[in-house]
Amino acid sequence: MAPNSNCTDFKVVVLGEGRVGKTSLILRYVRQIFAENQQATIQASFLTKKLTLGNSRVQLAIWDTAGQERFHALGPIYYRDADAALLVYDITDRDSFNRVKNWVKELRKFVQREIVVVIAANKQDLARNQQIPDDESQEYAKSIKAGHFKTSAKAGKGVEQMFLQISRQLLAQRSAELSKAASSASSGSKGTGSTGRRSVIISDEPSSSATKSSCC
């Protein structure tokens, strides 16, 4: 069966401290390139990626944000209307992992609906200098109901698989929202139930419960 001619837009915001490899991950996925001395991002920008999953066509707008402390206050402007958040840390930098938890708190505060959350343990090519054990980061991801991927923008490890999984989760979530909206409409329900949106489940507490159309 031919893919649906309609294309669904999703916004993915990439968050993390400076120098953890956010820009490099995006460029690796969208353009298949890697720059050894990538300049630090000083303002938000985005690249788009179109892909086909089964009979569905998707366009991701992947937003690259500045990680330096002085730019943190601008974060809510970019991720308030995001459909997914990719939280990146450098496996050789303990502080960058600890600060992922701050980004989760920010999302919980400003995002008023359920979104897909994924954590990227980046720079796997430097595993000999790893400071955060895999089981620690995986356990944290599990506690906030987030996905977890081991990636290397330099080697291209895990990058394609990570964004494919994000896309699949986004499609599944959109489908569930549309089904819920249709069900609510047919039953004549009113109020927030008719919006097709669910409660926020982003959480920074362990063991807690963890869109736009037409583009092509």
KEDRENKOL-125933 format. One record per atom (N, C-alpha, C, O): x, y, z. Coordinates in steps of 0.1 Angstrom, whole numbers, plus 5000, padded with zeros to 4 digits. Layout:
KEDRENKOL-125933
XYZ ...
//
This chain:
KEDRENKOL-125933
500849885000 500050005000 500950125000 501950135007 500550224992 501350354991 501250435004 500150435010 502250505007 502150595019 501050695018 500750745007 500450735029 499450845029 500150965023 501251005027 499451045015 500051165009 500151275019 500951365017 499351265029 499451375040 500651355048 501151235050 501251455054 502451455062 502151515075 501551625076 502551455086 502351505099 503651575105 504651515104 503451695109 504551775115 504651745130 503751745137 505951735134 506251725149 507451815152 508351835144 507351875164 508451955168 509251885179 508651845189 510551865177 511451795186 512451895191 513151955183 512551925204 513452015209 514651935216 514351845224 515851975213 517051905218 517651995229 518052115227 517751945241 518152015253 519351945260 519551825258 520152025266 521351975273 522352085275 522252195269 523352065283 524352165285 525252185273 525152115263 526052295273 526952325262 527952215260 528452155270 528352185248 529352095244 529051945247 529951865247 527851915248 527451775250 527251705237 527151575236 527151775226 526951715213 525551735207 525251655198 524751825211 523351845206 523351875191 522751805183 524151975187 524252005173 524751895165 524351875154 525751825170 526451725162 525451605160 525451545149 524651575170 523651465168 522651505157 522251425149 522151635157 521251675147 521851675133 521151625124 523051725132 523651725119 523951585114 523851555102 524351495123 524551355119 523251295114 523351215104 522151315120 520951255116 520351315103 519951245094 520351455103 519751515091 520651525079 520151505068 521951545081 522851565070 523951465068 524651465059 523951375078 524951265078 526451325078 527251275071 526651425086 527951485086 528351505101 527551505110 529651515103 530151535117 531351635116 532351605108 531351745124 532451835124 533151825137 532551835148 534451795137 535251765149 535251885158 535151875170 535252005153 535352125161 534052215159 534152325155 532952155162 531652215160 531552335170 531852325182 531252455164 531052575172 529852565182 528852505178 530052625194 528952615203 527752695198 527852805192 526552645200 525252705196 525052825205 525052815217 524752945199 524453065207 523053115205 522653215211 522353055196 520953085194 520152965189 520752875183 518852955191 518152845187 517952845172 517752955166 517952725166 517652715151 517152575149 517252495159 516652545138 516152405136 516452365121 516552435112 516452225120 516552165108 515352065106 514852025116 514952035094 513851945092 514351815086 515251815078 513551715089 513851585084 512551515080 511651505089 512351465068 511151395064 511451245063 512551205059 510551165067 510651025067 509350955066 508251015069 509350835061 508150755059 508250635069 509150555069 507150615077 507050505086 505850425082 504750475085 505950315076 504850235071 504050315061 504550355051 502750345064 501950425056 501850575060 501050645055 502750615069 502650745074 503850825070 505050775070 503650955066 504751045063 504951145074 503951205079 506151165079 506451255090 507451355087 508351335079 507251475092 508351575091 508651625105 507851675112 509951605109 510451655122 511051785120 511951805112 510651885128 511452005130 512251995142 511751995154 513551975141 514451945152 515152075156 515952125149 514752115168 515252245173 516552225181 516552145191 517552295177 518852295184 518952425193 518752535189 519152405206 519152515216 520552535222 521252435223 520752655226 522052685233 522052625247 521052635254 523152565251 523252495264 523952575274 523852545286 524552685271 525252765281 524252825291 523152855287 524752835303 523852885314 523153015311 522053035315 523853105305 523253235302 522053235293 521353335292 521953125286 520753115276 519653025282 518653015275 519752975294 518752885299 517352945300 516352885299 517353075303 516053145305 515253145293 514053165293 515853125281 515153135268 514552995265 513652985256 514852895273 514352755270 512852745268 512452695258 512052795277 510652785276 510052835263 509052785259 510652935257 510152985245 510152875234 509252875225 511152785235 511352695224 510652555227 510152495218 510552515240 510052385242 508552385247 508052275250 507952505249 506652505254 505652435245 504752365250 505852445232 504952375222 505552255215 505152225205 506552195222 507252085216 506351955217 505551945226 506551865208 505951735208 506851635214 506351525220 508151655214 509151565220 510351645225 510651745219 510951585235 512251655240 513351545240 513151435246 514451575235 515651495235 516651555244 517151665242 516851485256 517751545266 519151475264 519251355265 520151555261 521451495258 522451525269 522551635275 523351425272 524451445282 525651375276 525551285268 526851425281 528151375277 528551265287 528651295299 528751145283 529051035292 530351055300 530650995310 531251155295 532451175302 532351295311 533351335317 531151355313 530951475321 529751445331 528651455327 530151425343 529051395353 528151505355 526951485356 528651625355 527751745357 526651755346 525551795348 527051725333 526051725322 524951635324 523751655320 525151515331 524151415334 523251475345 522051465345 523951525356 523151575367 522151685363 521051705368 522651765353 521751875348 520651835339 519651915337 520651715335 519551655327 518251665336 517151695332 518451635349 517351645358 516751785360 515551795362 517551885358 517052025358 516252045346 515152115347 516651995334 515852005322 514451945324 513451995319 514451825330 513251755332 512251835341 511051845338 512851905351 512051995360 511452105351 510252145353 512252165342 511852275334 510652225325 509652295324 510752105319 509752055310 508452035318 507352065314 508651985330 507451955339 506752085342 505552085343 507552195344 506952325348 506252395336 505152455338 506852385324 506352465313 505552395302 504752455295 505652265301 504952185291 503652145297 503652065306 502552185292 501252155297 500552045291 499252035291 501251945285 500651825279 501751715279 502851745281 501251605276 502151485275 503051495263 502451515252 504351475264 505251475252 506151355254 506251295264 506751315242 507751215242 509051265248 509551375244 509651195257 510951235263 511951115261 511651005264 513151155256 514251055253 515551115259 515751235257 516351035265 517651075270 518751005261 518650885259 519651085257 520751045248 522051045257 522551155261 522650925259 523950915265 525050935254 525450835248 525451055251 526251075240 527751065242 528251065253 528451065231 529951055231 530450915235 531350895242 529650815230 530050675233 531450635227 532050535231 531950715218 533250685212 534350715223 535450685221 533950785234 534850815244 534550725257 534850775268 534050605254 533650515265 534750495276 534450465287 535950495271 537050465281 537150575292 537750555302 536550695289 536550795299 535150815305 534850925311 534250715304 532950735309 532850755324 533550685332 532050845328 531850875343 530550835348 530350815360 529550815339 528250775344 527950635340 527850605328 527850535349 527550405345 526250385337 525250465340 526150295328 524950275320 523750255328 522650305326 523950165338 522750125346 522150245354 520950255356 523050345358 522550465365 521650545356 520550585360 522150575344 521350665335 520150585329 519050655328 520250465327 519050385322 518050375333 516850385330 518450365346 517450355357 516750495358 515550495361 517550595357 516950735358 515850755347 514750805349 516250715335 515350725323 514050645326 512950695323 514250525331 513050445334 512150505345 510950505344 512750575355 512050635366 511150755361 510150785367 511550815350 510750925345 509950895332 509450975325 509950755329 509250705318 509750765305 509050795295 511150775304 511750825292 512450715285 512850615291 512650735272 513450645264 514950665267 515250775272 515850575264 517250595267 518050535255 517850415251 518950605249 519850565238 521250595241 521550705245 522150505237 523550525238 524050575224 523850495214 524550695223 524850755210 526250805208 526950835218 526650815196 527950885193 527650955180 527550895169 527651085180 527451165168 528651145159 528551145147 529851125165 531051115157 531050985149 531450985138 530750875156 530750745150 529350705143 529350615135 528350785146 527050765140 526250655148 525250605143 526750615159 526150505167 524850545173 524750645180 523850475170 522550485177 521750605173 520550625178 522250695165 521550815161 520250795153 519150845157 520450725142 519250695134 518150615141 516950655141 518550515149 517650435157 516850525167 515650505169 517550615173 516950705183 515850795177 514750805183 516150855166 515150945160 514050865154 512950915153 514350745149 513250665144 512250625155 511050625154 512850595167 511950555178 511150675183 509950665186 511750795183 511050915187 509850935177 508750965181 510150915164 509050935154 507950835156 506750875155 508250715159 507250615161 506450645173 505150625173 507050685184 506350725196 505450845193 504250855198 505850945186 505051055182 503851015174 502751065177 504050935165 502850885157 501850815165 500650835164 502350725174 501450645183 500750745192 499550725194 501450845197 500750935206 499751015199 498651045204 500051065187 499051145179 497851055176 496751105176 498050935172 496950845169 496050825181 494850835180 496650815193 495850795205 495050925208 493950915212 495651035206 495051165209 493851185199 492751225204 494051155187 492951165177 491751065180 490651105179 492150945184 491150845187 490350895199 489050875200 491050945209 490350995221 489451105218 488351115223 489951195209 489051315206 487851275198 486751325201 488051175189 486851125181 485851055190 484651075189 486350975200 485550905209 484751005218 483550995220 485451115223 484751215231 483751285223 482651315228 484051315211 483051395202 481851315200 480751365200 482051185197 480851095194 479951075206 478751045204 480551075218 479751055230 479251185235 478451185245 479551295229 479051425232 479651485245 479051565251 480851435249 481451485261 481951625259 482251665248 482051695270 482451835269 483651855278 484051775287 484251975277 485452015286 486751965281 486851945269 487651945290 489051905286 489051775279 489951745271 488051685282 488151555276 487951555261 488451465254 487351665255 487151675241 488351725233 488351725221 489451755240 490651815233 491551705228 492351725220 491351585234 492251475229 493551475236 494451395233 493751565246 495051575252 494951515266 493951515273 496151455271 496151385283 496951465294 497551565290 496851425306 497551495316 499051485315 499551385309 499851575320 501251575319 501851465328 501351445340 502751385323 503351275331 504851295332 505451205338 505351405326 506751435328 507051455343 506351525349 508051385348 508251395362 509751375365 510451305358 510251445375 511551435379 511651345392 512751335397 510651285396 510551195407 510651055403 509851005395 511650975409 511750835405 510450765409 509750795418 510250655401 509050565402 507750635400 506750585405 507750755394 506450815391 506050775377 506850715369 504750805374 504250765361 505050835350 504750955348 505950765341 506550835329 505650835317 505950885306 500751875171 500951825164 500151905153 499752005159 500051895149 500151975137 500151885125 500651775125 499551925114 499351845102 499751905090 499952035089 499951825079 500251865066 501551945065 501652045071 502451885057 503751955055 504251925041 504952015036 504051815035 504751775023 504051815011 504551795000 
//
